Structures are given as structure tokens and as C-alpha cells.
Amino acid sequence: MFESGQVLQDRYQLQQKLGQTMAGRQTWLAVDFSTQPNESVVLKLLAFSVKEIETWLASSFRLEAGEAKIAAA
């Protein structure tokens, strides 16, 4: 997972996590070192753990199975 202070691609330093979804997407306030002066930017990142992927796949499968039952009715 990402942490405050972490530098990505030798360019962005993560400052503060602004949000996170169940699907693993994270939004961060960061500093862009490639600009002069350094500017604050917002980054949207994908961060998946194996457990998050398994949970998402299981819930997606249940949803699709439910949709198939409705369509057949």
C-alpha cells in the first residue's frame, strides 16, 4: 500500500490520502518535483492486494449471477 512521504517515479511525493474506494483506488494529495516551484497535485492510484481482488471478484460474480436470474425470469 501507499504511505505518506513515499516518492513515486522519482517525481511525486505523497502528502495526504484524500480517499479510497472498495475497489482499491486511492486519491492522494502529492507534490510534483518536476515543476518549479514544486506544485501540489492530486493523484489517483490503483492499489490492489490479493484479498481485495478476491473480494471484488466474489462480489462481481454474485452480482452477475443475480442479473442472470433476473434476465431469465
BELNORRA-V252920 format. One record per run of one state. SS is the DSSP state (H for helix, E for strand, L for the rest). FROM is the first residue (numbers start at 1). TO is the last residue. If there is no record, write none. Layout:
ss=SS from=FROM to=TO
ss=SS from=FROM to=TO
//
This chain:
ss=L from=1 to=6
ss=E from=7 to=8
ss=L from=9 to=11
ss=E from=12 to=20
ss=L from=21 to=24
ss=E from=25 to=32
ss=L from=33 to=38
ss=E from=39 to=46
ss=L from=47 to=49
ss=H from=50 to=72
ss=L from=73 to=73
//
